Amino acid sequence: MSADKTARLGKNTKMAMVSQFLGFMLDAYDMALVLVMAPILIKVFASPKGSEAWQYITVVFTYSITMAARPVGSAIFGHYADKVGRRRLLVLTIAGVGLMSGVAGFLPTYAQAGVWSYVLFCALRFVMGCFFGGEYAVGHTFAIEHAPAKRRGAIGGFVQSGFPLGYVFASLVFALIYAIAGKTAMSVYGWRIAFMTGLLPVLLALYIRRMLPESPEFEKAKKHGEMEKAPFFSLFKPGALKDFLQVFAFMTGLFLTDYSVYGFLPNILTLGGRGFDPTTYSLIYGFALFMAFLGYNLYGWLSDITGRKPLTMWYCAFLVAFGIPVYYVLYNAAVSRNLLLAIAGTTMAAMLKLAWGMVPAYLSERFPTRRRAVGVGFGYSAGALIGAGFSLYVWWAHNIPFIRSIEGKDMWLSPAVILTVGSIITFASLLYSPETKGIALSDVGAAEGMKQPMPVGEVEPVI
């Protein structure tokens, strides 16, 4: 730890970090459970009349519902967090997540309620997505506003690293329950237990958040009368719109790279049964997620040293140069079923996601306190609106004659092409961004023409 007292972490900062780490980990944990339990949930909520492929699509569609609800939750909870304070909304969002986790364990099955069971499950996934959108908007902002300026990147990297770890825990918990209960019991009651395990981190996070004080940055803005009447709508005012659009482009590029890695890593490593078997693939995938967990922390720490902008622009150049070679290594590892080559490839694949480690700090430094929560949350979530169509973009790239002549029926080059496009978008967006490392959060947005408050104890000169 630095000897500089301004960089030391106080008790409140540490609790805010742990609180949001748990909240974001739970976000990934919940989302991952839907994917890993999809074969089980098919028998629970899907109509038995449809084909197996259609049943699978209907269950996985609920994942998309949760993603689509995130911008809604970010806009609502972020808006009110900028009006009434972070802490109250932070307690509300995690309590909502806990409530939905509990409700999920008591939903009726298709055998009990017919199509209404699926309707209720979809509705629950939408509400859960709203709460998770609020979690990011309020929680990430709250953690960064408690952080010392010189360590915002490292703290943001730690908070963000909760996401890949959530996927790892979801896989482990599912495997444990499955091993104890068995295949038949999983379809009867095991899935209920799996969803309700999400209550444990919720209770811990709720306990921590109830002890935390309000964000010091929010209190400062409130004291000086710098609040917005309508924080969400203020994002689209002429003075602020260009900043929001820059963040929107930045996040769109990152989501394209992210989905291109983890959305197609399973397909590349398994090759429809010609690659690694499911057990081996799961271990490789879990290893990749753990490497991402370490990488987020490293990247956030580095951004405090080098700056957010130059580090990420060089990183985008790295992705453009090495993205395609990494996918080629992964593809050849799957074809040859070479475990060592696959481990090397997944380690490199994890390196294609590292920039997420500085996202919480960077987004918080792009919006003034009076609209920071809604800016961080909606800016982050809105980037997924275009990025979520990655599968269509990959399919388009796959059907380009030149690309198809190289990859054949196995899609390994086409996702690498979309990753490259995403990297270029992120790089271009940073050309219109200032460097934000070390900036005082209270100074963000000072150029918009608002009258700045005088320091306490000083008298404004009369002209």
N, C-alpha and C positions, 0 to 999 in steps of 0.2 A: 504494500500500500504506500502511496506517495506520502512524503513527509509534509506536504502542503496541506494545511488544515482545511482549506477550501475544497479539497478533493476527498476528504474523509467521509465515510458513510455513517450517518446518524441512525439511531434506532428506528425512527419513522421511515427513513429511506429504505432500510433493509426490510421492514415489514411490508412496505408498498411493493417492493420488488418481488418478495415471496408471494404476496397476495395475487399479483397479476400473473406471475409465472404459473401459479395453480389455476387461475382462471383461463389462461390461454391453453394450458395443457389439457384442461377439461374440454375445451372447444374441440381440439383435435381428437381427444379420446372418444367423445360422443360421435363425431363424424366417422371415425374409423370403425366404431362398433357397427354402424349401419353397413359398411362395406364388407367387413370380415364376417358378419352374421347374415349377409344377403342370402346364402343358400338356405339358412334356417328360416329367415323372415319370409321367404317365398311361401313356405308352408303355413305360416302364421297369418299373413295378411292378404296374400294374393289369391285371386279366384283360381280354383283348380281346373276351370274350363279352358283357360288359355294355354298356349304352348309354353314349354319350359323357358324358351328365350324371352317370350313376352312377359312371363311372370318375373323373370330376373330384371327386365327393363323397368317394370312398374315399381319394384322395390328400390332400385338404384336411382330412379327418378326422384325419390324422396330426398336423396342427397342434394340433388339440384334445387329442390324446393328450399332446403335450408340455406343454400348459397344465395338464392335469389332474395331471401328475406333479410339477409345481412345489411344491404344498403338501407332498407326500411328501418331496421333497428338502430343503425348508426345515425340516421337522420333524426329520429325521434329522441333517443336517449342522449345523443350528443348535443342536440338543440337545448334540451332542458338542463343538461349538465353545465352548459355555458350560461344558463340563466339563474339556476338555484344552487349550483355547487356540484363538485365531483362526488364527494363522499356519499351523499344520500342516494344518488343514482347508482353508484357502485355497489352499495348494499342491495339495492333493488334488483339489479341485473343478475347478480350471483344467486340471490334468493329465487329469482324466476327460473334460472337454470336448474337449481335444485328441485324446485317444484315440478318442472317438466320431466326431470329424470325419474322422480317418484311416480308421476302419473303414467309414464311409459311402461312401468312395471305392472300396471293394472289395466291396460287396454284390453278390450275384448278381441278375440280372434275371429277369423273369417267364419269358422265353424259355429261361433256363438252369435255373431251379429251380421254376417253376410258382408256386403260391400261397404256397409257403414264402418266396419273395423278399419278398412283401408282409408276411408275418408277421414276418420278420427286420427289415424296415424299421420296422414299428410298434414292435417291441421296442426297437430302437435309439432311436427318437424318445422312448419312455418313459424310458429310462435317461438320455438327453440332458436331458430335462425335470427329472429328479431332480438332476442336476449343476447345472443352471441355477438351480433352486430353492435349492440350497446356495450358489451364487455370490452371490445377493442377500442371503441370510441372513447369511453370514459376511463377504462383501466390503464391503457397504455399512456394516455395523457396524464393521468394521476401519478403514475410511477415516474415518468420523466420530469414532471413538475416538482417532484420531491428530490430529484437527483442533483448532485453538484455538477456545474457546467463542464468541468474537465473529465467527467466520467459518464456523461449521458450516453455515449455510444456503447460503452461496455455494459451499462445497466440495461439499455435497450436490447443488446444482443442476448443477455441472460433471459430477459422476459420473453423475447421472440423464440428462444430455444425451447421453451415449453411445448411448442407445437409439434416438432418431430418426436419429442419424448412422449407426447400423448399418444401418438400412433404406435410407438413401441409398447407402451403399457396396455393399450387396447388389445394388441395381438397376444400379449402374454396372458392377460386376464381371460380372454376368450379361450385360449388353449388350455388354461388351468380348469376352467369351469367345464369345458368339453371333456377333458380327461377324467374328471371326477363324476360328472353326471351321465356322460354317454350321449350318443347321437339321438336316440329316441327322447330322452329326458330334455335335451336342449330344445326340441320343438314344443315340448309341453310346458316347461317352467324355467329351463336354463336361460333362455333369452330374457326373461323378466329379471332374473338375478343380475345378469350382465348389465342391463340398463340401469338398475338401481345401485350398482357399485359406484356410479357417478356421484352419488350423494356424499361419499366420504370426503373427497377434496373440496366439495362445496361447503361442507360444514366447517372445515378448517379455514378456508378462505373467508367465509362469513364471520367467523370468530375474530380473525385478524383485522378485517375491515371495520368492524364495529369499534375497535380500539384506536383506529387511526384518526388523526386530525384532518381538517379540510386542507386542500392543496394550498401551499403558501402563495403561489402565483395567482390563484383565483381570489384569495383573500385580499391580495394587493390590488388587483384590478377592481374588485368590488369597493374597496376603501376609497380609491381615486375616481370612482364613478365612470369606469371605462366599459361598462356592460353594454351588450347589444340588445335591442328590443326583440329582434328576430334573427338569432345567430345563423340558422340554416339558410335563410334567404339572403343573408349578407354575403354568403359565399359567391353569389352571382352578381354582386354589384361591380361596376366597371373597375374600381380600384383593386378589388380582390379576385375578380374572375380569372385574370391571367395567371395568378398563383395557383388557383384551383386547377385550371386546365393543365398547367405544367405538372402538378402532382398526379393528375388523372393520367396523363401520358406516361409518366414515370412508373406508376403502378400497373398500367396496362402492359407495358413491356416486361415488367417483372413477373406478372401472372402468366404471360405467354411462355416465358422461360421455365417457370415453376411447373406448370401443367405439362409442358413438353417433356420434362424430366420424369416426374412421378406418375404422370398419366400414362406414359408409354414404357416405363421401365419394366412393369410386369409383362407386357406383351413381348418386349424384346427378349427378356430372359427366359420366358417359357416357350415362345415360338409355337403356340398351339399344340403343345405336347412333344415337340421335337427338341426342345431345350431342356432346362432344368426341371426336375419334378417339383410339385408344390411345396414339399417340406424344405428342400434345399433352397428353392426360390425364396421362401418366407424368411429363412435365416439370412440370406444375402440382402433381402429388402430391409430387414431389421437392422443389419449392419450399416446399410446406406443411411438410414434414418438417424442412427446414433452418430455417424460421422457428421451429418448435417447439424446435429445438436452441438457438437464440439465446434464446428465451423462457424455457426452463428455467433458464438461467444468470441471467437478469435477475430472475426470481421468487425464486430462492434468495437472491440478494444482497439483494433488497428485504426478505425475511423477517428478515434480520439487523438491519434498521433498524427496521421497524415492528412486528415480532413475528409469529410463525406464525399465531396464532389470529385476531387482528383482520384481518390481510391476507386470509386465506382466507375468512373470513365475508363480508367485503365483496366478494371475488371471486365467491363463490357467488351473491350478490345480482346481480352483474353478469351472470352466466350466465343467471339466470332472466329478466332484463330483455332481454338481447340475443341469447340463443340462437336463438330462432325467427327474428328478422330476419336473422341470419347465414345460416341455411339457405335463407331466401327469396332472398337475394342469390345464393347458389350455384346454386340451381335456375334462376333467371332467366338467369344467366350461361351455364348449359348449354343452355337452350332457345334462346337467341339466339346461342350460340357466340361470346360476347363475351369475348375473352381478357383484356382489361384488367379487366373486371368479375370474371372468375374469379380473377385474381391478388389483387384486393382482397378477394374472398370467402374465399380460402384463407388470406390473411394474418389475417383475422378468425377463421377456423376454428382457426388455430394458437393464437390467444389463448384459445380455449376449453379448452386443455389445460395452461396454464401452471402450475397449482398443483402439478403433479408435481415441479416444481423444488425444493420444500421438503420433499418426502416423506422422503428419507433422513435428514435432520437431525431432523425431527419424530418419526418412528418411533423413532429411536435415543434420543430424549429422553423417550419414554413408557415405556421399560422399564429396570429396573435392570440393572447389569452382569451379575449372576448368571444372568439369563435374557434378555439383550438380543438375542443373535444369533437365538435361536429365536423370540423375540417379534417382532422386525423381519421375519424371513423368513416365518414362518407367518401373522402378521398381514397382511402384504402379499399373500401368495399366496392366503390364504383369502378375501380380498375379491373375487377373481376367480371364486370358485365360483358366486356369485349373478350377478355382472356378466357372466359368460360366456354367460348366457342372453339377452343383449340382443336377438338377432335374433327370438326368440319374443316378447319384450315389444314390440318395434317392430311386429311383425305384429299383435299384439293391439291396439295403438293405432291401427294402420292400419284396422282393421275397426270402430272406433267410428264410427257414422254421421256425427257432426258433423265429425270429422277427415277422413273419406273424402270427404265432400262438398266439402271445401276442396282437398285434394291430388289427388283423382282416383286414377288408377292409379300415379302417380309418387310414391314415398314420400320426401318431404322434410320434411313437418311432423311425421310420426310419430316419426322419430328425434330431432327437436328436443324433442318432448314427453318422451321417455325421458331425454334429457340434462337437462331441467328437473327431472325427478323425482330423478335422481342428484345434482344440485346441492342440492336441498332436503335429501336424506339426509345429505350431507356437512355442510351448514350445521347441521342438528339435532345431529349427532354432536359438533360442536365446542362446543355448549352445555354438554356434560359433560366438557370437556377443560380442563385448566389451561393457562396460557401457559407455554411451555417455552423460549423464547429466552433464552440466556445461562445457563441452569441448569447447575450442575456435574453432570456425568454420574454422579459418585460419590454424589450426593445423591438421585438418582432412586430412589423406592421406600423412602425413609427412614421414611415414615409407616406402613409396614406393621407396625411394632412390633418390628422386628429391632433388636438392640442395635448401636449405631453404634460403629465403632472410634475409639479416641482418637488424636489427632494424634501423630506420632512425637516422642518426647522428653517427652511429658506423662504424668503419673501420674494414674490414675483416683482421685478422692477416696473416702475410706472414710467411710461414713455409719453 
